[in-house]
């Protein structure tokens, strides 16, 4: 998560580059999917953990935020920790463990939806600007009758690379190391890119954002880029 096309070869090459720069993606049925940062029936996924917290407005006692060093991957871990603390203090819906669980789910949902051309799911999980970028690639793929196939084998690692509070907006950047299989075929089924029998190691960095004033506890993906490895 960046979930930046004249002859056919040029079209395919540019499209492949954009596919890689945004994210790899699973071919299947399109379906409406729930937001990974919320639980069933619209309940907040971290409701259970929040009920266990002391209510600062009543008890006037702040809860203890425990941040495991293993969850951070950054040159300045102290700055990331402070960012997490700032977000936690400003956002009563924030729960670090539940956020990371939701981020992992979001990674799979978004990559699958992108491969399937599932605009509805993408629109619900991406910022407006990022959705437009994804939608342009999907439309070009459809116009050129190209088919993307994606299988996420596993998320090897997911750690926080950055966290900060910018005014009323909370931003958390997650560094994903994943193993996947991604291919791109033309209208005749000829392989344009990728190998269906090869598992590739991919390094993606996605940034999620949320307005801490909003009643909606869900986050949205605002940017993606390829990591250095």
C-alpha positions in Angstrom: 0.0 0.0 0.0 1.8 2.5 -4.0 -2.0 -0.4 -1.9 2.0 5.7 -9.6 0.1 3.1 -21.2 0.9 3.5 -28.6 1.7 -0.3 -29.0 0.7 -3.3 -27.0 4.1 -3.9 -25.6 4.4 -0.4 -24.3 1.0 -0.6 -22.8 1.7 -3.8 -21.0 5.1 -2.7 -19.7 3.8 0.5 -18.2 0.8 -1.2 -16.7 3.0 -3.9 -15.1 5.2 -1.2 -13.6 2.1 0.5 -12.2 0.8 -2.7 -10.8 4.0 -3.3 -9.0 4.2 0.2 -7.7 0.8 0.1 -6.3 0.6 -3.5 -5.1 0.3 -7.1 -6.3 -3.1 -8.6 -6.4 -6.4 -12.7 -6.3 -8.8 -13.5 -9.1 -12.2 -14.6 -7.8 -15.8 -13.5 -7.1 -16.5 -9.9 -6.3 -18.2 -9.4 -3.0 -18.9 -6.8 -0.4 -16.5 -7.1 2.5 -16.6 -5.7 5.9 -14.0 -3.2 7.0 -11.1 -5.0 8.6 -10.8 -2.4 11.4 -14.3 -3.1 12.6 -16.0 -6.1 14.1 -19.2 -7.9 13.2 -22.5 -6.0 13.1 -20.7 -2.7 12.9 -19.2 -3.0 16.3 -15.7 -1.7 16.8 -13.2 -4.5 16.7 -11.4 -3.3 19.8 -14.5 -2.9 21.9 -13.6 -5.7 24.3 -10.2 -4.2 25.0 -11.6 -0.7 25.5 -14.1 -1.8 28.0 -11.2 -3.1 30.1 -9.6 0.3 30.1 -10.2 2.8 33.0 -12.5 5.6 31.8 -10.3 8.7 32.1 -13.3 11.0 32.1 -14.7 9.2 35.2 -11.7 7.9 37.0 -9.3 10.6 35.8 -6.6 7.9 35.5 -4.8 7.2 32.2 -4.5 3.6 31.0 -1.1 2.1 30.5 0.0 1.7 26.9 2.4 -1.2 26.4 4.4 -1.0 23.2 6.5 -4.1 22.3 9.8 -3.1 20.6 9.3 -6.0 18.2 6.3 -4.3 16.6 8.5 -1.4 15.4 10.8 -1.2 12.4 12.3 2.2 12.1 15.6 4.1 12.3 14.2 6.1 15.2 12.1 3.7 17.3 11.7 6.3 20.1 10.0 8.7 17.7 7.6 6.0 16.5 6.8 5.1 20.1 6.0 8.8 20.8 3.8 8.9 17.8 1.9 5.9 18.9 1.4 7.4 22.4 0.2 10.7 20.9 -2.4 8.8 18.7 -3.4 6.7 21.7 -4.0 9.8 23.8 -6.0 11.6 21.1 -8.1 8.7 19.9 -10.2 6.8 22.4 -10.9 4.2 19.7 -7.2 3.3 19.2 -6.0 -0.1 20.2 -2.5 -0.9 19.0 -2.9 -4.7 18.8 -6.3 -4.5 17.1 -4.9 -1.9 14.6 -2.1 -4.3 13.6 -4.6 -7.1 13.2 -6.8 -4.9 11.1 -3.8 -3.8 9.0 -3.0 -7.4 8.1 -6.5 -8.1 7.1 -6.7 -4.9 5.1 -3.6 -5.8 3.2 -5.2 -9.1 2.0 -8.6 -7.5 1.3 -7.1 -4.6 -0.8 -4.7 -6.7 -2.8 -7.5 -9.2 -3.6 -10.0 -6.5 -4.5 -7.5 -4.8 -6.8 -6.9 -8.1 -8.7 -10.6 -8.7 -9.0 -11.4 -5.1 -10.0 -13.7 -4.9 -7.0 -14.2 -1.1 -6.9 -16.8 -1.2 -4.2 -14.4 -2.8 -1.7 -11.5 -0.5 -2.7 -13.6 2.6 -2.4 -14.5 1.7 1.2 -10.9 1.1 2.3 -8.9 3.7 0.3 -8.7 7.5 0.5 -10.3 9.3 -2.5 -7.0 10.1 -4.2 -5.5 6.7 -3.8 -8.8 5.1 -5.0 -8.6 7.2 -8.2 -5.1 5.9 -8.9 -6.1 2.3 -8.3 -9.3 2.7 -10.5 -7.2 4.1 -13.4 -5.1 1.0 -13.4 -8.1 -1.3 -13.2 -9.8 0.5 -16.1 -6.7 0.4 -18.2 -6.4 -3.3 -17.5 -10.0 -3.9 -18.5 -9.6 -1.8 -21.7 -6.6 -3.8 -22.7 -8.3 -7.1 -21.7 -5.5 -7.9 -19.3 -6.2 -10.2 -16.4 -4.3 -9.9 -13.1 -4.1 -13.0 -10.8 -2.8 -12.8 -7.2 -2.4 -15.2 -4.4 -1.1 -14.1 -1.0 0.7 -17.0 0.6 1.6 -15.4 3.9 2.5 -12.1 5.6 5.9 -12.9 7.0 6.1 -9.7 9.0 4.2 -6.5 9.6 5.7 -3.8 11.8 5.2 -0.1 12.3 7.7 2.1 10.4 6.2 5.4 11.4 3.4 6.9 13.5 2.4 10.5 14.0 -0.5 12.8 14.9 -0.9 15.6 12.4 -3.5 17.9 13.8 -6.7 15.8 14.0 -5.3 13.2 11.7 -3.6 10.1 12.9 -1.1 8.4 10.5 0.4 4.9 11.0 2.8 3.4 8.4 3.1 -0.3 8.3 6.1 -2.2 6.8 4.8 -5.5 5.2 7.0 -8.4 4.1 4.9 -10.9 2.2 5.2 -13.9 0.0 2.8 -13.9 -3.0 2.3 -15.2 -6.5 1.3 -12.5 -9.1 0.7 -12.8 -12.8 -0.7 -10.7 -15.7 -2.1 -12.3 -18.8 -3.4 -10.9 -22.1 -6.8 -11.6 -23.7 -5.5 -14.8 -25.2 -4.2 -16.1 -21.9 -0.5 -15.4 -22.8 1.6 -14.5 -19.8 2.7 -10.9 -19.9 4.3 -10.8 -16.5 5.0 -13.1 -13.6 5.2 -16.8 -13.1 2.2 -18.8 -11.7 4.7 -21.3 -10.2 6.9 -18.8 -8.5 6.5 -17.4 -5.0 8.0 -13.9 -4.8 9.0 -12.0 -1.7 7.5 -8.5 -1.7 8.3 -5.6 0.5 5.5 -3.0 0.7 5.0 0.1 2.9 1.5 1.3 3.5 0.2 4.3 5.4 -3.2 4.3 7.0 -5.0 7.4 8.3 -7.9 8.3 10.5 -9.6 11.5 11.8 -9.4 11.1 15.6 -12.6 13.2 16.0 -14.7 10.8 13.9 -17.2 8.4 15.5 -16.3 5.9 12.7 -13.3 3.9 14.1 -12.2 2.7 10.7 -8.9 3.7 9.1 -8.3 4.2 5.4 -5.3 3.5 3.2 -3.8 6.8 2.0 -0.5 5.8 0.3 1.6 2.8 -0.8 5.1 2.4 -1.9 7.6 -0.4 -2.5 10.1 -0.9 0.3 13.9 -1.2 -0.1 13.8 -4.8 0.9 
